[in-house]
């Protein structure tokens, strides 16, 4: 397992680049998931606009205006943080990260003020020059067409902000002890650790739908366009869980590998997650290189590598949805299929996955099982609704 990109580069290529400890491997795949989701969403929104499904809005903008100094100030502030903190950390990574984690330094007051001021001036001047280069003697007002795919960047940004907040909230609701600790003894670690995928999906989608409502984007068409990317990005996130060994694994599996799986490597059936990011399990038997730091444990006995199963399932679902996106013409059918497939996949995987169990209506289940059942029911309900709402073809005789 590779807790950070540094550990992957060190293990695979022998590269000892301390500054890459700043790049958490799980965070890398989460960022990649958002990029992929944004890309597939843009493709679908553009295709639907070309087919006449989306009508443009008309927005008035001012071209050639004088420099916007609040925007210049914000750009300069970004430059200051980049120089003061992140360039400083990269330049001093060998000294800072030799015996401690990057987080200890990222969330501290240390940094290089001179680098910060240089980047502040540079970023601010660059932004000011862009305004001056485009400035006209007399600013003009122009009207532009705005299609939904022009807003995919804003949609992705809102999904990320609301999604991370929702993922943290649902995790805290599932873990009451951490909920109390989060508010009574807040820390950087308590804020960064522990995220629930369904919480991110539900709250992130809520934020996006509110934004789309005010932008007058047809909600069902937007949901249909987002569905393939949502399931694919979920699978990419699970790759991050597998690569980092973040605890989203299955229950203990000491059963012999079945004969029908004889073609597969043993780790696909039961895996011990060596060097996992959570530092849980027993010490590794072989000597552990100092570059691994505290990440020198593995699980004994092994467990089901459920992130691998989920990634495989979600890729298959994505291929199915992507192939059907032009065949299903009724708005909402694509999203209904996504809800049902997502719910079934997650409900089944919960049977062999480690998770907190609670009682609901006299039944023992996990939070993910409850939400997955709700997804399945919501998908079935949406499918029935859109099928019944489909306009019926006219039966009146044609006048020639």
C-alpha positions as CSV (number, residue, x, y, z in Angstrom):
1,X,0.0,0.0,0.0
2,X,1.1,3.6,-0.7
3,X,-0.1,6.1,1.9
4,X,1.4,8.9,-0.2
5,X,2.7,9.4,-3.7
6,X,6.2,9.5,-2.2
7,X,5.8,5.9,-1.0
8,X,4.7,4.7,-4.5
9,X,7.6,6.5,-6.2
10,X,10.1,5.1,-3.6
11,X,8.8,1.5,-3.8
12,X,8.3,1.3,-7.6
13,X,11.2,3.4,-8.9
14,X,13.5,4.0,-6.0
15,X,12.9,7.8,-6.1
16,X,13.4,9.5,-2.7
17,X,11.6,12.8,-3.4
18,X,10.5,13.9,0.1
19,X,8.3,16.7,-1.2
20,X,5.9,14.1,-2.7
21,X,4.8,13.3,0.8
22,X,2.6,16.3,0.4
23,X,0.5,14.3,-2.1
24,X,-1.8,11.8,-0.3
25,X,-2.5,8.9,-2.5
26,X,-6.2,8.7,-1.6
27,X,-6.5,12.5,-2.2
28,X,-4.8,12.0,-5.6
29,X,-7.5,9.5,-6.7
30,X,-10.3,11.6,-5.3
31,X,-9.0,14.6,-7.3
32,X,-8.8,12.3,-10.4
33,X,-12.4,11.2,-9.8
34,X,-13.6,14.8,-9.8
35,X,-11.7,15.5,-13.1
36,X,-13.2,12.4,-14.8
37,X,-16.7,13.2,-13.5
38,X,-16.4,16.8,-14.8
39,X,-15.0,15.6,-18.2
40,X,-17.8,13.0,-18.8
41,X,-20.4,15.5,-17.6
42,X,-19.1,18.1,-20.1
43,X,-19.2,15.6,-22.9
44,X,-22.8,14.6,-22.2
45,X,-24.0,18.1,-21.7
46,X,-22.4,19.2,-24.9
47,X,-23.9,16.3,-26.8
48,X,-27.4,17.0,-25.4
49,X,-27.1,20.6,-26.3
50,X,-26.1,19.7,-29.9
51,X,-29.2,17.5,-30.1
52,X,-31.4,20.5,-29.0
53,X,-32.3,19.1,-25.6
54,X,-30.8,22.2,-23.8
55,X,-31.7,25.7,-24.8
56,X,-29.2,28.5,-24.1
57,X,-29.6,31.3,-21.6
58,X,-28.4,34.7,-22.6
59,X,-26.0,36.5,-20.3
60,X,-24.8,40.1,-20.7
61,X,-21.1,40.7,-20.0
62,X,-18.9,43.7,-20.1
63,X,-15.9,43.5,-22.3
64,X,-12.9,45.8,-22.0
65,X,-13.6,46.9,-18.4
66,X,-11.1,48.5,-16.1
67,X,-9.1,46.2,-13.8
68,X,-11.1,44.5,-11.1
69,X,-9.1,45.1,-8.0
70,X,-10.9,42.7,-5.7
71,X,-10.2,40.0,-8.2
72,X,-6.5,41.1,-8.5
73,X,-6.2,41.0,-4.7
74,X,-7.6,37.5,-4.5
75,X,-5.2,36.3,-7.2
76,X,-2.3,37.9,-5.3
77,X,-3.5,36.2,-2.1
78,X,-3.4,32.8,-3.8
79,X,0.2,33.6,-4.9
80,X,1.2,34.5,-1.4
81,X,0.0,31.3,0.1
82,X,1.6,29.3,-2.7
83,X,5.0,30.9,-2.1
84,X,4.9,31.3,1.7
85,X,3.7,27.7,2.4
86,X,3.9,25.3,-0.5
87,X,7.0,26.3,-2.3
88,X,8.7,26.6,1.1
89,X,7.6,23.0,2.0
90,X,8.9,21.6,-1.3
91,X,12.2,23.4,-1.0
92,X,12.7,22.1,2.6
93,X,11.0,18.7,2.2
94,X,14.1,16.7,3.0
95,X,14.6,18.4,6.3
96,X,11.0,18.8,7.3
97,X,9.6,15.4,6.4
98,X,12.4,13.2,7.5
99,X,10.8,12.2,10.8
100,X,7.4,13.8,10.7
101,X,4.3,13.9,8.5
102,X,3.6,16.8,6.1
103,X,0.4,17.7,7.9
104,X,2.4,18.8,11.0
105,X,4.0,21.5,8.8
106,X,1.2,22.3,6.4
107,X,-1.1,23.4,9.2
108,X,1.5,25.4,11.1
109,X,2.6,29.0,10.9
110,X,6.0,28.2,9.5
111,X,6.8,29.4,6.0
112,X,8.9,31.7,3.9
113,X,7.6,35.3,4.0
114,X,10.0,36.5,1.3
115,X,8.8,33.9,-1.2
116,X,5.2,34.7,-0.2
117,X,5.7,38.4,-1.0
118,X,7.4,37.7,-4.3
119,X,4.6,35.4,-5.4
120,X,2.0,37.9,-4.1
121,X,3.4,40.7,-6.3
122,X,3.9,38.3,-9.3
123,X,0.4,36.9,-9.2
124,X,-1.2,40.3,-8.6
125,X,0.8,42.0,-11.4
126,X,0.1,39.2,-13.8
127,X,-3.7,39.5,-13.2
128,X,-3.5,43.3,-13.5
129,X,-1.7,43.0,-16.8
130,X,-4.4,40.6,-18.2
131,X,-7.0,43.3,-17.4
132,X,-5.0,46.1,-18.9
133,X,-4.3,44.1,-22.1
134,X,-8.0,43.5,-22.7
135,X,-9.2,47.0,-21.6
136,X,-10.9,49.2,-24.2
137,X,-11.2,53.0,-24.3
138,X,-15.0,52.5,-23.9
139,X,-16.2,49.1,-22.4
140,X,-18.9,47.4,-24.4
141,X,-21.8,45.2,-23.3
142,X,-22.2,42.0,-25.3
143,X,-24.7,39.1,-25.0
144,X,-23.4,35.6,-24.9
145,X,-25.2,32.2,-25.2
146,X,-24.6,30.1,-22.1
147,X,-25.3,26.4,-22.4
148,X,-25.2,24.0,-19.4
149,X,-21.8,22.5,-20.5
150,X,-20.3,26.0,-20.1
151,X,-21.1,25.7,-16.4
152,X,-19.6,22.2,-15.8
153,X,-16.7,23.7,-14.0
154,X,-19.0,25.5,-11.5
155,X,-21.0,22.3,-11.1
156,X,-17.9,20.3,-10.3
157,X,-16.6,22.9,-7.8
158,X,-19.9,22.9,-6.0
159,X,-20.1,19.1,-6.0
160,X,-16.6,19.0,-4.4
161,X,-17.3,21.5,-1.7
162,X,-20.7,20.2,-0.7
163,X,-19.5,16.6,-1.3
164,X,-16.6,16.8,1.1
165,X,-18.8,18.5,3.7
166,X,-21.5,15.8,3.3
167,X,-18.9,13.0,3.4
168,X,-17.6,14.3,6.7
169,X,-21.0,14.9,8.2
170,X,-22.3,11.4,7.4
171,X,-19.1,9.9,8.8
172,X,-19.6,11.8,12.1
173,X,-23.3,10.7,12.3
174,X,-22.2,7.1,11.8
175,X,-19.5,7.4,14.6
176,X,-20.9,9.2,17.7
177,X,-17.7,9.1,19.6
178,X,-15.9,10.9,16.8
179,X,-18.8,13.3,16.5
180,X,-18.3,14.4,20.1
181,X,-14.6,14.6,19.7
182,X,-14.9,16.6,16.5
183,X,-16.6,19.5,18.4
184,X,-15.2,19.1,21.9
185,X,-11.5,18.5,20.9
186,X,-11.2,19.6,17.3
187,X,-7.9,18.9,15.5
188,X,-6.5,18.8,12.0
189,X,-6.5,15.0,12.0
190,X,-10.2,14.8,13.1
191,X,-11.1,17.1,10.2
192,X,-9.1,15.3,7.5
193,X,-9.8,11.7,8.5
194,X,-13.1,9.8,8.0
195,X,-15.3,10.4,5.0
196,X,-18.5,8.6,3.9
197,X,-19.0,8.2,0.1
198,X,-22.8,8.3,0.3
199,X,-22.8,11.4,2.4
200,X,-20.7,13.2,-0.2
201,X,-22.9,12.0,-3.0
202,X,-26.2,13.1,-1.3
203,X,-25.1,16.5,0.0
204,X,-23.0,17.2,-3.2
205,X,-26.0,16.3,-5.4
206,X,-28.2,18.6,-3.3
207,X,-25.9,21.5,-3.8
208,X,-25.6,21.0,-7.5
209,X,-29.4,20.6,-8.0
210,X,-30.1,23.8,-6.1
211,X,-27.5,25.6,-8.4
212,X,-29.1,24.0,-11.5
213,X,-32.6,25.1,-10.4
214,X,-31.5,28.7,-10.2
215,X,-29.7,28.5,-13.5
216,X,-32.8,27.0,-15.1
217,X,-31.1,23.8,-16.2
218,X,-33.6,20.9,-16.7
219,X,-32.9,18.7,-13.6
220,X,-33.7,15.3,-15.1
221,X,-31.5,15.9,-18.1
222,X,-28.7,17.1,-15.9
223,X,-29.0,14.0,-13.7
224,X,-29.0,11.8,-16.7
225,X,-25.9,13.5,-18.1
226,X,-24.1,13.1,-14.7
227,X,-25.0,9.5,-14.0
228,X,-22.2,7.7,-16.0
229,X,-19.5,10.0,-14.6
230,X,-20.8,9.6,-11.1
231,X,-20.5,5.8,-11.1
232,X,-17.1,5.9,-12.8
233,X,-15.7,8.5,-10.4
234,X,-17.0,6.4,-7.5
235,X,-14.9,3.5,-8.8
236,X,-11.8,5.7,-9.2
237,X,-12.3,6.8,-5.6
238,X,-12.3,3.2,-4.5
239,X,-8.9,2.7,-6.3
240,X,-7.7,5.3,-3.9
241,X,-9.1,3.3,-0.9
242,X,-7.2,0.2,-2.2
243,X,-3.9,1.9,-3.0
244,X,-3.8,3.8,0.4
245,X,-5.3,1.0,2.5
246,X,-7.6,3.5,4.3
247,X,-9.7,0.9,6.1
248,X,-12.5,0.5,3.6
249,X,-11.7,-3.1,3.3
250,X,-13.8,-6.2,3.9
251,X,-14.3,-8.6,6.8
252,X,-11.7,-11.2,7.7
253,X,-11.4,-13.9,5.1
254,X,-9.7,-17.1,6.1
255,X,-11.7,-19.3,3.7
256,X,-9.7,-21.2,1.0
257,X,-9.9,-19.6,-2.4
258,X,-12.7,-21.3,-4.5
259,X,-11.7,-23.4,-7.5
260,X,-13.6,-21.2,-9.9
261,X,-11.3,-18.3,-8.9
262,X,-8.1,-20.4,-9.4
263,X,-7.0,-18.1,-12.3
264,X,-6.9,-15.0,-10.0
265,X,-3.9,-14.1,-7.7
266,X,-4.4,-14.9,-4.0
267,X,-4.5,-11.2,-3.0
268,X,-7.8,-10.8,-5.0
269,X,-9.4,-13.2,-2.6
270,X,-7.8,-12.3,0.7
271,X,-5.3,-9.4,1.2
272,X,-3.3,-8.2,4.2
273,X,-2.9,-4.5,3.2
274,X,0.8,-4.0,4.0
275,X,2.0,-0.5,4.8
276,X,-1.7,0.7,5.1
277,X,-2.2,4.4,5.8
278,X,-4.2,3.7,9.0
279,X,-1.2,1.9,10.6
280,X,-3.3,-1.0,11.8
281,X,-2.6,-4.6,12.2
282,X,0.6,-6.4,13.2
283,X,4.2,-5.4,12.4
284,X,5.6,-6.6,9.1
285,X,8.0,-9.6,9.3
286,X,10.6,-8.3,6.9
287,X,12.8,-5.3,7.9
288,X,10.9,-2.1,7.0
289,X,12.9,0.6,5.3
290,X,13.0,3.9,7.2
291,X,11.3,5.7,4.3
292,X,8.1,4.0,5.3
293,X,8.1,5.7,8.6
294,X,5.3,4.4,10.8
295,X,3.6,2.6,8.0
296,X,5.1,-0.9,8.7
297,X,2.0,-3.0,9.6
298,X,-0.2,-5.4,7.8
299,X,-3.5,-7.2,8.6
300,X,-3.4,-10.7,10.1
301,X,-5.4,-12.5,9.0
302,X,-6.2,-11.1,5.5
303,X,-9.5,-9.6,4.5
304,X,-11.7,-9.3,1.4
305,X,-10.2,-6.5,-0.8
306,X,-13.7,-5.0,-1.3
307,X,-12.4,-1.8,-3.0
308,X,-11.2,-3.9,-5.9
309,X,-14.6,-5.6,-6.2
310,X,-16.4,-2.2,-6.2
311,X,-14.0,-0.7,-8.8
312,X,-14.7,-3.7,-11.1
313,X,-18.5,-3.4,-10.6
314,X,-18.6,0.3,-11.1
315,X,-16.5,0.2,-14.3
316,X,-19.0,-2.4,-15.7
317,X,-21.9,-0.3,-14.7
318,X,-20.3,2.8,-16.3
319,X,-19.8,0.9,-19.6
320,X,-23.4,-0.2,-19.6
321,X,-24.7,3.4,-18.9
322,X,-22.4,4.9,-21.4
323,X,-23.5,2.6,-24.1
324,X,-27.2,3.2,-23.3
325,X,-27.1,7.0,-23.0
326,X,-28.2,7.5,-26.6
327,X,-30.8,4.8,-26.6
328,X,-32.8,5.9,-23.6
329,X,-34.7,8.9,-24.7
330,X,-37.0,9.4,-21.8
331,X,-35.6,12.0,-19.3
332,X,-34.8,10.3,-15.9
333,X,-34.4,6.7,-17.1
334,X,-30.6,7.0,-17.1
335,X,-30.5,8.4,-13.6
336,X,-33.0,5.8,-12.3
337,X,-30.8,3.0,-13.7
338,X,-27.8,4.6,-12.0
339,X,-29.6,4.7,-8.7
340,X,-30.7,1.1,-8.9
341,X,-27.4,-0.2,-10.0
342,X,-25.5,1.8,-7.5
343,X,-27.8,0.7,-4.7
344,X,-27.6,-3.0,-5.6
345,X,-23.8,-2.9,-5.9
346,X,-23.3,-1.2,-2.5
347,X,-25.9,-3.3,-0.7
348,X,-24.2,-6.6,-1.9
349,X,-20.7,-5.4,-1.0
350,X,-21.8,-4.4,2.5
351,X,-22.3,-8.1,3.3
352,X,-18.6,-8.7,3.3
353,X,-17.4,-5.2,4.2
354,X,-16.3,-3.7,7.6
355,X,-18.8,-1.1,8.8
356,X,-20.7,0.1,11.8
357,X,-24.0,-1.6,12.4
358,X,-27.1,0.0,14.0
359,X,-30.7,-1.0,14.5
360,X,-33.4,0.4,12.2
361,X,-37.1,-0.8,12.6
362,X,-35.9,-3.8,14.5
363,X,-33.3,-4.8,11.8
364,X,-29.5,-4.6,12.1
365,X,-27.9,-2.8,9.2
366,X,-25.2,-0.4,8.2
367,X,-25.8,3.2,7.2
368,X,-24.7,2.3,3.6
369,X,-27.2,-0.6,3.5
370,X,-30.0,1.7,4.5
371,X,-29.0,4.4,2.0
372,X,-28.5,1.8,-0.8
373,X,-32.0,0.4,-0.2
374,X,-33.3,4.0,-0.4
375,X,-31.4,4.4,-3.7
376,X,-33.0,1.3,-5.2
377,X,-36.5,2.4,-4.1
378,X,-35.9,5.9,-5.4
379,X,-34.6,4.6,-8.7
380,X,-37.7,2.3,-9.1
381,X,-40.0,5.1,-8.1
382,X,-38.3,7.5,-10.6
383,X,-38.5,4.9,-13.3
384,X,-42.3,4.4,-12.8
385,X,-42.8,8.2,-12.6
386,X,-41.0,9.0,-15.9
387,X,-42.6,6.1,-17.7
388,X,-46.1,7.2,-16.7
389,X,-45.2,10.8,-17.5
390,X,-44.0,10.0,-21.0
391,X,-46.1,11.9,-23.6
392,X,-48.4,9.5,-25.5
393,X,-48.3,9.6,-29.3
394,X,-51.2,11.4,-30.9
395,X,-54.0,9.1,-32.2
396,X,-55.8,11.9,-34.2
397,X,-55.9,11.4,-38.0
398,X,-53.3,13.3,-40.0
399,X,-54.6,16.1,-42.2
400,X,-53.0,16.2,-45.6
